[in-house]
Amino acid sequence: MAGDPVPALVWCPFPDEEAALAAIHQLLDERLIACGNVLGPMTCVFVWNGQKDAGRETGALLKTNSDLLDAAVNRLAEIHPYEEPAVVGWRCDAAAAGTAGWLAAIAGNA
């Protein structure tokens, strides 16, 4: 239906699995996401404050809907342990009908 929220995703790296899980649990409790996937350790190569560096991080992919996307991104940035976390979110162009319905129902939006 027109006007219904569409699926949305949020990507964010964390210093470790425990930090990623803590954020996922908090956003689930606040009904800003329906699911969070923690991805195993990965190597991150970056430039910060003019210096190139590398480190190990744990990624998280969060599933939500377009009505909650901005709130989820902003809240994640607030609770994240990094001073300036890389938090990005986007609206999905396509999803299976069941997935779209599940994500639309977050926080009673369906």
N, CA, C and O atoms as a printed pandas DataFrame, in Angstrom:
     atom_number atom_name residue_name chain_id  residue_number  x_coord  y_coord  z_coord
0              1         N          MET        A               1    0.825   -1.188    0.000
1              2        CA          MET        A               1    0.000    0.000    0.000
2              3         C          MET        A               1    0.866    1.248    0.000
3              4         O          MET        A               1    1.925    1.282    0.628
4              5         N          ALA        A               2    0.414    2.261   -0.701
5              6        CA          ALA        A               2    1.139    3.527   -0.715
6              7         C          ALA        A               2    1.167    4.098    0.694
7              8         O          ALA        A               2    0.172    4.030    1.417
8              9         N          GLY        A               3    2.284    4.649    1.078
9             10        CA          GLY        A               3    2.412    5.258    2.389
10            11         C          GLY        A               3    2.881    4.307    3.477
11            12         O          GLY        A               3    3.304    4.756    4.542
12            13         N          ASP        A               4    2.817    2.996    3.233
13            14        CA          ASP        A               4    3.322    2.048    4.221
14            15         C          ASP        A               4    4.838    2.159    4.283
15            16         O          ASP        A               4    5.478    2.445    3.271
16            17         N          PRO        A               5    5.424    1.935    5.466
17            18        CA          PRO        A               5    6.884    1.977    5.540
18            19         C          PRO        A               5    7.492    0.852    4.709
19            20         O          PRO        A               5    6.921   -0.232    4.593
20            21         N          VAL        A               6    8.640    1.126    4.144
21            22        CA          VAL        A               6    9.380    0.115    3.392
22            23         C          VAL        A               6   10.549   -0.368    4.248
23            24         O          VAL        A               6   10.967    0.336    5.167
24            25         N          PRO        A               7   11.075   -1.543    3.966
25            26        CA          PRO        A               7   12.221   -2.028    4.715
26            27         C          PRO        A               7   13.403   -1.068    4.614
27            28         O          PRO        A               7   13.585   -0.377    3.612
28            29         N          ALA        A               8   14.189   -1.047    5.670
29            30        CA          ALA        A               8   15.389   -0.208    5.708
30            31         C          ALA        A               8   16.471   -0.975    6.471
31            32         O          ALA        A               8   16.177   -1.843    7.293
32            33         N          LEU        A               9   17.724   -0.635    6.180
33            34        CA          LEU        A               9   18.873   -1.274    6.812
34            35         C          LEU        A               9   19.794   -0.217    7.395
35            36         O          LEU        A               9   19.857    0.913    6.910
36            37         N          VAL        A              10   20.505   -0.601    8.441
37            38        CA          VAL        A              10   21.520    0.253    9.059
38            39         C          VAL        A              10   22.784   -0.582    9.175
39            40         O          VAL        A              10   22.746   -1.727    9.624
40            41         N          TRP        A              11   23.908    0.003    8.767
41            42        CA          TRP        A              11   25.213   -0.648    8.877
42            43         C          TRP        A              11   26.060    0.143    9.853
43            44         O          TRP        A              11   26.049    1.374    9.845
44            45         N          CYS        A              12   26.802   -0.576   10.701
45            46        CA          CYS        A              12   27.676    0.102   11.650
46            47         C          CYS        A              12   28.758   -0.856   12.143
47            48         O          CYS        A              12   28.446   -1.985   12.519
48            49         N          PRO        A              13   30.011   -0.433   12.150
49            50        CA          PRO        A              13   31.068   -1.228   12.767
50            51         C          PRO        A              13   31.191   -0.902   14.263
51            52         O          PRO        A              13   30.893    0.211   14.695
52            53         N          PHE        A              14   31.634   -1.889   15.033
53            54        CA          PHE        A              14   31.816   -1.758   16.480
54            55         C          PHE        A              14   33.204   -2.252   16.862
55            56         O          PHE        A              14   33.844   -2.957   16.083
56            57         N          PRO        A              15   33.676   -1.891   18.052
57            58        CA          PRO        A              15   35.004   -2.357   18.457
58            59         C          PRO        A              15   35.053   -3.862   18.718
59            60         O          PRO        A              15   36.110   -4.479   18.590
60            61         N          ASP        A              16   33.897   -4.462   19.090
61            62        CA          ASP        A              16   33.868   -5.892   19.373
62            63         C          ASP        A              16   32.426   -6.394   19.381
63            64         O          ASP        A              16   31.480   -5.611   19.291
64            65         N          GLU        A              17   32.280   -7.702   19.491
65            66        CA          GLU        A              17   30.955   -8.322   19.452
66            67         C          GLU        A              17   30.080   -7.869   20.624
67            68         O          GLU        A              17   28.881   -7.643   20.456
68            69         N          GLU        A              18   30.673   -7.740   21.793
69            70        CA          GLU        A              18   29.899   -7.347   22.968
70            71         C          GLU        A              18   29.260   -5.973   22.785
71            72         O          GLU        A              18   28.100   -5.780   23.147
72            73         N          ALA        A              19   29.995   -5.030   22.233
73            74        CA          ALA        A              19   29.450   -3.685   21.997
74            75         C          ALA        A              19   28.338   -3.733   20.953
75            76         O          ALA        A              19   27.322   -3.052   21.094
76            77         N          ALA        A              20   28.526   -4.530   19.912
77            78        CA          ALA        A              20   27.495   -4.658   18.881
78            79         C          ALA        A              20   26.225   -5.263   19.466
79            80         O          ALA        A              20   25.127   -4.771   19.206
80            81         N          LEU        A              21   26.364   -6.316   20.246
81            82        CA          LEU        A              21   25.199   -6.964   20.853
82            83         C          LEU        A              21   24.486   -6.032   21.831
83            84         O          LEU        A              21   23.256   -6.015   21.880
84            85         N          ALA        A              22   25.235   -5.267   22.601
85            86        CA          ALA        A              22   24.620   -4.336   23.548
86            87         C          ALA        A              22   23.762   -3.309   22.812
87            88         O          ALA        A              22   22.647   -3.006   23.236
88            89         N          ALA        A              23   24.280   -2.780   21.718
89            90        CA          ALA        A              23   23.522   -1.798   20.936
90            91         C          ALA        A              23   22.291   -2.444   20.304
91            92         O          ALA        A              23   21.213   -1.850   20.310
92            93         N          ILE        A              24   22.437   -3.635   19.766
93            94        CA          ILE        A              24   21.303   -4.339   19.165
94            95         C          ILE        A              24   20.209   -4.564   20.203
95            96         O          ILE        A              24   19.038   -4.293   19.938
96            97         N          HIS        A              25   20.580   -5.054   21.374
97            98        CA          HIS        A              25   19.581   -5.293   22.419
98            99         C          HIS        A              25   18.872   -4.000   22.815
99           100         O          HIS        A              25   17.657   -3.996   23.015
100          101         N          GLN        A              26   19.613   -2.916   22.929
101          102        CA          GLN        A              26   18.990   -1.656   23.304
102          103         C          GLN        A              26   18.007   -1.175   22.232
103          104         O          GLN        A              26   16.897   -0.751   22.554
104          105         N          LEU        A              27   18.410   -1.240   20.965
105          106        CA          LEU        A              27   17.523   -0.800   19.889
106          107         C          LEU        A              27   16.312   -1.716   19.741
107          108         O          LEU        A              27   15.230   -1.254   19.380
108          109         N          LEU        A              28   16.481   -3.014   20.016
109          110        CA          LEU        A              28   15.331   -3.921   20.028
110          111         C          LEU        A              28   14.375   -3.543   21.149
111          112         O          LEU        A              28   13.164   -3.474   20.939
112          113         N          ASP        A              29   14.916   -3.299   22.339
113          114        CA          ASP        A              29   14.080   -2.921   23.482
114          115         C          ASP        A              29   13.332   -1.619   23.233
115          116         O          ASP        A              29   12.208   -1.443   23.703
116          117         N          GLU        A              30   13.957   -0.708   22.495
117          118        CA          GLU        A              30   13.335    0.584   22.181
118          119         C          GLU        A              30   12.439    0.507   20.946
119          120         O          GLU        A              30   11.861    1.513   20.534
120          121         N          ARG        A              31   12.324   -0.680   20.358
121          122        CA          ARG        A              31   11.475   -0.947   19.184
122          123         C          ARG        A              31   11.851   -0.092   17.976
123          124         O          ARG        A              31   10.989    0.335   17.208
124          125         N          LEU        A              32   13.153    0.148   17.822
125          126        CA          LEU        A              32   13.647    0.892   16.667
126          127         C          LEU        A              32   14.126   -0.037   15.552
127          128         O          LEU        A              32   14.270    0.386   14.405
128          129         N          ILE        A              33   14.370   -1.294   15.890
129          130        CA          ILE        A              33   14.768   -2.301   14.901
130          131         C          ILE        A              33   13.991   -3.587   15.187
131          132         O          ILE        A              33   13.444   -3.767   16.275
132          133         N          ALA        A              34   13.954   -4.471   14.197
133          134        CA          ALA        A              34   13.328   -5.781   14.368
134          135         C          ALA        A              34   14.366   -6.881   14.522
135          136         O          ALA        A              34   14.061   -7.962   15.027
136          137         N          CYS        A              35   15.602   -6.607   14.084
137          138        CA          CYS        A              35   16.629   -7.646   14.066
138          139         C          CYS        A              35   17.996   -6.996   13.898
139          140         O          CYS        A              35   18.125   -5.938   13.281
140          141         N          GLY        A              36   18.997   -7.636   14.446
141          142        CA          GLY        A              36   20.368   -7.204   14.229
142          143         C          GLY        A              36   21.244   -8.417   13.994
143          144         O          GLY        A              36   21.155   -9.404   14.724
144          145         N          ASN        A              37   22.082   -8.346   12.988
145          146        CA          ASN        A              37   23.035   -9.410   12.684
146          147         C          ASN        A              37   24.434   -8.919   13.017
147          148         O          ASN        A              37   24.844   -7.845   12.579
148          149         N          VAL        A              38   25.157   -9.706   13.786
149          150        CA          VAL        A              38   26.545   -9.392   14.120
150          151         C          VAL        A              38   27.428  -10.185   13.173
151          152         O          VAL        A              38   27.328  -11.408   13.081
152          153         N          LEU        A              39   28.292   -9.469   12.472
153          154        CA          LEU        A              39   29.200  -10.095   11.510
154          155         C          LEU        A              39   30.575  -10.207   12.139
155          156         O          LEU        A              39   31.024   -9.303   12.844
156          157         N          GLY        A              40   31.230  -11.306   11.883
157          158        CA          GLY        A              40   32.507  -11.616   12.508
158          159         C          GLY        A              40   33.570  -10.548   12.354
159          160         O          GLY        A              40   33.414   -9.601   11.584
160          161         N          PRO        A              41   34.628  -10.709   13.081
161          162        CA          PRO        A              41   35.701   -9.717   13.031
162          163         C          PRO        A              41   36.168   -9.458   11.604
163          164         O          PRO        A              41   36.239  -10.367   10.777
164          165         N          MET        A              42   36.478   -8.214   11.345
165          166        CA          MET        A              42   36.938   -7.795   10.021
166          167         C          MET        A              42   38.057   -6.784   10.200
167          168         O          MET        A              42   38.169   -6.135   11.240
168          169         N          THR        A              43   38.868   -6.663    9.188
169          170        CA          THR        A              43   39.924   -5.667    9.197
170          171         C          THR        A              43   39.387   -4.369    8.626
171          172         O          THR        A              43   38.735   -4.360    7.581
172          173         N          CYS        A              44   39.661   -3.285    9.309
173          174        CA          CYS        A              44   39.242   -1.959    8.875
174          175         C          CYS        A              44   40.485   -1.124    8.596
175          176         O          CYS        A              44   41.361   -1.003    9.452
176          177         N          VAL        A              45   40.563   -0.550    7.404
177          178        CA          VAL        A              45   41.660    0.356    7.039
178          179         C          VAL        A              45   41.019    1.706    6.777
179          180         O          VAL        A              45   40.089    1.806    5.977
180          181         N          PHE        A              46   41.506    2.750    7.443
181          182        CA          PHE        A              46   40.815    4.034    7.412
182          183         C          PHE        A              46   41.775    5.207    7.589
183          184         O          PHE        A              46   42.933    5.041    7.973
184          185         N          VAL        A              47   41.258    6.389    7.297
185          186        CA          VAL        A              47   41.964    7.634    7.591
186          187         C          VAL        A              47   41.133    8.365    8.632
187          188         O          VAL        A              47   39.943    8.599    8.421
188          189         N          TRP        A              48   41.745    8.728    9.755
189          190        CA          TRP        A              48   41.080    9.467   10.827
190          191         C          TRP        A              48   42.040   10.530   11.335
191          192         O          TRP        A              48   43.191   10.240   11.662
192          193         N          ASN        A              49   41.559   11.756   11.396
193          194        CA          ASN        A              49   42.379   12.893   11.820
194          195         C          ASN        A              49   43.662   13.001   11.004
195          196         O          ASN        A              49   44.729   13.314   11.531
196          197         N          GLY        A              50   43.535   12.735    9.704
197          198        CA          GLY        A              50   44.660   12.877    8.796
198          199         C          GLY        A              50   45.663   11.747    8.822
199          200         O          GLY        A              50   46.684   11.821    8.138
200          201         N          GLN        A              51   45.407   10.706    9.588
201          202        CA          GLN        A              51   46.344    9.593    9.711
202          203         C          GLN        A              51   45.704    8.300    9.213
203          204         O          GLN        A              51   44.566    7.982    9.559
204          205         N          LYS        A              52   46.452    7.563    8.396
205          206        CA          LYS        A              52   45.982    6.249    7.960
206          207         C          LYS        A              52   46.275    5.249    9.065
207          208         O          LYS        A              52   47.341    5.276    9.679
208          209         N          ASP        A              53   45.306    4.359    9.310
209          210        CA          ASP        A              53   45.446    3.372   10.370
210          211         C          ASP        A              53   44.675    2.119    9.975
211          212         O          ASP        A              53   43.992    2.100    8.951
212          213         N          ALA        A              54   44.785    1.099   10.770
213          214        CA          ALA        A              54   44.044   -0.144   10.556
214          215         C          ALA        A              54   43.721   -0.737   11.915
215          216         O          ALA        A              54   44.403   -0.470   12.904
216          217         N          GLY        A              55   42.683   -1.538   11.949
217          218        CA          GLY        A              55   42.303   -2.195   13.194
218          219         C          GLY        A              55   41.308   -3.298   12.913
219          220         O          GLY        A              55   40.952   -3.553   11.763
220          221         N          ARG        A              56   40.864   -3.947   13.967
221          222        CA          ARG        A              56   39.864   -5.004   13.878
222          223         C          ARG        A              56   38.550   -4.465   14.417
223          224         O          ARG        A              56   38.527   -3.780   15.439
224          225         N          GLU        A              57   37.466   -4.771   13.735
225          226        CA          GLU        A              57   36.140   -4.361   14.162
226          227         C          GLU        A              57   35.164   -5.508   13.925
227          228         O          GLU        A              57   35.476   -6.491   13.253
228          229         N          THR        A              58   33.975   -5.351   14.498
229          230        CA          THR        A              58   32.869   -6.285   14.305
230          231         C          THR        A              58   31.729   -5.494   13.694
231          232         O          THR        A              58   31.366   -4.436   14.208
232          233         N          GLY        A              59   31.164   -5.984   12.618
233          234        CA          GLY        A              59   30.095   -5.264   11.942
234          235         C          GLY        A              59   28.724   -5.666   12.452
235          236         O          GLY        A              59   28.534   -6.762   12.978
236          237         N          ALA        A              60   27.770   -4.756   12.285
237          238        CA          ALA        A              60   26.373   -5.059   12.603
238          239         C          ALA        A              60   25.493   -4.529   11.481
239          240         O          ALA        A              60   25.653   -3.398   11.024
240          241         N          LEU        A              61   24.566   -5.366   11.052
241          242        CA          LEU        A              61   23.570   -4.993   10.062
242          243         C          LEU        A              61   22.217   -5.075   10.758
243          244         O          LEU        A              61   21.822   -6.139   11.235
244          245         N          LEU        A              62   21.513   -3.957   10.814
245          246        CA          LEU        A              62   20.258   -3.858   11.548
246          247         C          LEU        A              62   19.108   -3.713   10.574
247          248         O          LEU        A              62   19.208   -2.989    9.583
248          249         N          LYS        A              63   18.007   -4.409   10.861
249          250        CA          LYS        A              63   16.824   -4.368    9.995
250          251         C          LYS        A              63   15.730   -3.555   10.680
251          252         O          LYS        A              63   15.401   -3.795   11.842
252          253         N          THR        A              64   15.172   -2.593    9.952
253          254        CA          THR        A              64   14.112   -1.741   10.476
254          255         C          THR        A              64   13.186   -1.370    9.325
255          256         O          THR        A              64   13.161   -2.051    8.300
256          257         N          ASN        A              65   12.427   -0.294    9.491
257          258        CA          ASN        A              65   11.597    0.189    8.389
258          259         C          ASN        A              65   11.835    1.678    8.189
259          260         O          ASN        A              65   12.427    2.346    9.037
260          261         N          SER        A              66   11.368    2.186    7.063
261          262        CA          SER        A              66   11.663    3.569    6.677
262          263         C          SER        A              66   11.117    4.593    7.662
263          264         O          SER        A              66   11.697    5.669    7.810
264          265         N          ASP        A              67   10.014    4.284    8.340
265          266        CA          ASP        A              67    9.469    5.220    9.327
266          267         C          ASP        A              67   10.389    5.386   10.526
267          268         O          ASP        A              67   10.388    6.436   11.168
268          269         N          LEU        A              68   11.178    4.352   10.836
269          270        CA          LEU        A              68   12.040    4.366   12.014
270          271         C          LEU        A              68   13.511    4.565   11.680
271          272         O          LEU        A              68   14.343    4.637   12.584
272          273         N          LEU        A              69   13.844    4.655   10.400
273          274        CA          LEU        A              69   15.251    4.679    9.984
274          275         C          LEU        A              69   16.020    5.835   10.615
275          276         O          LEU        A              69   17.071    5.609   11.214
276          277         N          ASP        A              70   15.534    7.044   10.500
277          278        CA          ASP        A              70   16.266    8.188   11.043
278          279         C          ASP        A              70   16.427    8.075   12.557
279          280         O          ASP        A              70   17.499    8.365   13.088
280          281         N          ALA        A              71   15.376    7.659   13.254
281          282        CA          ALA        A              71   15.449    7.504   14.707
282          283         C          ALA        A              71   16.452    6.419   15.088
283          284         O          ALA        A              71   17.207    6.583   16.047
284          285         N          ALA        A              72   16.465    5.311   14.344
285          286        CA          ALA        A              72   17.402    4.222   14.635
286          287         C          ALA        A              72   18.846    4.666   14.406
287          288         O          ALA        A              72   19.719    4.377   15.225
288          289         N          VAL        A              73   19.103    5.359   13.308
289          290        CA          VAL        A              73   20.457    5.855   13.016
290          291         C          VAL        A              73   20.906    6.833   14.094
291          292         O          VAL        A              73   22.019    6.723   14.608
292          293         N          ASN        A              74   20.049    7.785   14.437
293          294        CA          ASN        A              74   20.417    8.787   15.446
294          295         C          ASN        A              74   20.631    8.165   16.816
295          296         O          ASN        A              74   21.573    8.529   17.520
296          297         N          ARG        A              75   19.773    7.234   17.201
297          298        CA          ARG        A              75   19.914    6.593   18.508
298          299         C          ARG        A              75   21.173    5.744   18.563
299          300         O          ARG        A              75   21.876    5.739   19.573
300          301         N          LEU        A              76   21.462    5.026   17.487
301          302        CA          LEU        A              76   22.678    4.223   17.449
302          303         C          LEU        A              76   23.912    5.106   17.594
303          304         O          LEU        A              76   24.852    4.749   18.305
304          305         N          ALA        A              77   23.914    6.245   16.930
305          306        CA          ALA        A              77   25.048    7.175   17.063
306          307         C          ALA        A              77   25.195    7.667   18.507
307          308         O          ALA        A              77   26.313    7.888   18.970
308          309         N          GLU        A              78   24.085    7.838   19.215
309          310        CA          GLU        A              78   24.124    8.294   20.618
310          311         C          GLU        A              78   24.699    7.240   21.559
311          312         O          GLU        A              78   25.469    7.571   22.461
312          313         N          ILE        A              79   24.333    5.982   21.359
313          314        CA          ILE        A              79   24.721    4.935   22.307
314          315         C          ILE        A              79   26.011    4.210   21.927
315          316         O          ILE        A              79   26.524    3.406   22.704
316          317         N          HIS        A              80   26.529    4.490   20.746
317          318        CA          HIS        A              80   27.723    3.799   20.253
318          319         C          HIS        A              80   28.937    4.165   21.097
319          320         O          HIS        A              80   29.057    5.312   21.528
320          321         N          PRO        A              81   29.851    3.206   21.346
321          322        CA          PRO        A              81   31.022    3.513   22.168
322          323         C          PRO        A              81   32.069    4.406   21.486
323          324         O          PRO        A              81   32.888    5.011   22.177
324          325         N          TYR        A              82   32.063    4.504   20.161
325          326        CA          TYR        A              82   33.029    5.376   19.487
326          327         C          TYR        A              82   32.599    6.836   19.621
327          328         O          TYR        A              82   31.410    7.141   19.705
328          329         N          GLU        A              83   33.581    7.727   19.640
329          330        CA          GLU        A              83   33.297    9.163   19.683
330          331         C          GLU        A              83   32.535    9.612   18.438
331          332         O          GLU        A              83   31.582   10.385   18.535
332          333         N          GLU        A              84   32.956    9.127   17.271
333          334        CA          GLU        A              84   32.295    9.448   15.996
334          335         C          GLU        A              84   32.077    8.153   15.219
335          336         O          GLU        A              84   32.863    7.827   14.330
336          337         N          PRO        A              85   31.025    7.419   15.541
337          338        CA          PRO        A              85   30.805    6.143   14.851
338          339         C          PRO        A              85   30.367    6.342   13.406
339          340         O          PRO        A              85   29.740    7.343   13.059
340          341         N          ALA        A              86   30.709    5.371   12.584
341          342        CA          ALA        A              86   30.244    5.339   11.195
342          343         C          ALA        A              86   28.917    4.597   11.186
343          344         O          ALA        A              86   28.883    3.369   11.265
344          345         N          VAL        A              87   27.827    5.346   11.090
345          346        CA          VAL        A              87   26.488    4.767   11.078
346          347         C          VAL        A              87   25.821    5.226    9.794
347          348         O          VAL        A              87   25.656    6.425    9.569
348          349         N          VAL        A              88   25.437    4.273    8.949
349          350        CA          VAL        A              88   24.756    4.630    7.700
350          351         C          VAL        A              88   23.487    3.789    7.566
351          352         O          VAL        A              88   23.455    2.618    7.946
352          353         N          GLY        A              89   22.452    4.408    7.020
353          354        CA          GLY        A              89   21.197    3.706    6.823
354          355         C          GLY        A              89   20.632    4.008    5.455
355          356         O          GLY        A              89   20.910    5.056    4.872
356          357         N          TRP        A              90   19.833    3.081    4.943
357          358        CA          TRP        A              90   19.225    3.290    3.633
358          359         C          TRP        A              90   17.902    2.540    3.541
359          360         O          TRP        A              90   17.681    1.534    4.216
360          361         N          ARG        A              91   17.041    3.057    2.692
361          362        CA          ARG        A              91   15.756    2.432    2.401
362          363         C          ARG        A              91   15.968    1.398    1.295
363          364         O          ARG        A              91   16.719    1.641    0.350
364          365         N          CYS        A              92   15.315    0.259    1.412
365          366        CA          CYS        A              92   15.495   -0.836    0.466
366          367         C          CYS        A              92   14.559   -0.699   -0.730
367          368         O          CYS        A              92   13.402   -0.306   -0.585
368          369         N          ASP        A              93   15.064   -1.022   -1.893
369          370        CA          ASP        A              93   14.269   -0.988   -3.120
370          371         C          ASP        A              93   13.359   -2.197   -3.260
371          372         O          ASP        A              93   12.328   -2.120   -3.928
372          373         N          ALA        A              94   13.721   -3.306   -2.644
373          374        CA          ALA        A              94   12.939   -4.530   -2.796
374          375         C          ALA        A              94   13.106   -5.402   -1.567
375          376         O          ALA        A              94   14.145   -5.394   -0.907
376          377         N          ALA        A              95   12.045   -6.161   -1.274
377          378        CA          ALA        A              95   12.084   -7.137   -0.180
378          379         C          ALA        A              95   10.983   -8.156   -0.419
379          380         O          ALA        A              95    9.971   -7.854   -1.051
380          381         N          ALA        A              96   11.185   -9.354    0.086
381          382        CA          ALA        A              96   10.133  -10.366    0.035
382          383         C          ALA        A              96    8.926   -9.844    0.818
383          384         O          ALA        A              96    9.085   -9.111    1.794
384          385         N          ALA        A              97    7.733  -10.222    0.393
385          386        CA          ALA        A              97    6.500   -9.709    1.012
386          387         C          ALA        A              97    6.476   -9.963    2.520
387          388         O          ALA        A              97    6.087   -9.083    3.288
388          389         N          GLY        A              98    6.884  -11.146    2.946
389          390        CA          GLY        A              98    6.890  -11.465    4.372
390          391         C          GLY        A              98    7.860  -10.601    5.153
391          392         O          GLY        A              98    7.559  -10.153    6.259
392          393         N          THR        A              99    9.027  -10.369    4.568
393          394        CA          THR        A              99   10.017   -9.512    5.217
394          395         C          THR        A              99    9.498   -8.091    5.328
395          396         O          THR        A              99    9.607   -7.470    6.386
396          397         N          ALA        A             100    8.938   -7.573    4.250
397          398        CA          ALA        A             100    8.405   -6.203    4.259
398          399         C          ALA        A             100    7.304   -6.053    5.308
399          400         O          ALA        A             100    7.255   -5.048    6.017
400          401         N          GLY        A             101    6.419   -7.054    5.410
401          402        CA          GLY        A             101    5.358   -6.994    6.411
402          403         C          GLY        A             101    5.878   -7.050    7.830
403          404         O          GLY        A             101    5.404   -6.325    8.704
404          405         N          TRP        A             102    6.856   -7.914    8.058
405          406        CA          TRP        A             102    7.470   -8.043    9.380
406          407         C          TRP        A             102    8.109   -6.735    9.811
407          408         O          TRP        A             102    7.912   -6.283   10.939
408          409         N          LEU        A             103    8.881   -6.123    8.907
409          410        CA          LEU        A             103    9.568   -4.876    9.242
410          411         C          LEU        A             103    8.589   -3.710    9.353
411          412         O          LEU        A             103    8.817   -2.795   10.144
412          413         N          ALA        A             104    7.519   -3.724    8.586
413          414        CA          ALA        A             104    6.517   -2.665    8.691
414          415         C          ALA        A             104    5.827   -2.692   10.036
415          416         O          ALA        A             104    5.326   -1.664   10.491
416          417         N          ALA        A             105    5.788   -3.858   10.691
417          418        CA          ALA        A             105    5.063   -4.018   11.948
418          419         C          ALA        A             105    5.844   -3.543   13.174
419          420         O          ALA        A             105    5.288   -3.524   14.273
420          421         N          ILE        A             106    7.101   -3.164   13.023
421          422        CA          ILE        A             106    7.890   -2.701   14.163
422          423         C          ILE        A             106    7.173   -1.520   14.802
423          424         O          ILE        A             106    6.686   -0.626   14.111
424          425         N          ALA        A             107    7.116   -1.530   16.123
425          426        CA          ALA        A             107    6.519   -0.435   16.895
426          427         C          ALA        A             107    5.060   -0.204   16.519
427          428         O          ALA        A             107    4.556    0.914   16.630
428          429         N          GLY        A             108    4.379   -1.262   16.073
429          430        CA          GLY        A             108    2.966   -1.147   15.792
430          431         C          GLY        A             108    2.607   -0.347   14.553
431          432         O          GLY        A             108    1.511    0.206   14.464
432          433         N          ASN        A             109    3.540   -0.280   13.580
433          434        CA          ASN        A             109    3.284    0.504   12.375
434          435         C          ASN        A             109    2.440   -0.232   11.353
435          436         O          ASN        A             109    2.048    0.371   10.354
436          437         N          ALA        A             110    2.143   -1.507   11.556
437          438        CA          ALA        A             110    1.347   -2.231   10.557
438          439         C          ALA        A             110   -0.093   -2.371   11.022
439          440         O          ALA        A             110   -0.916   -2.952   10.314
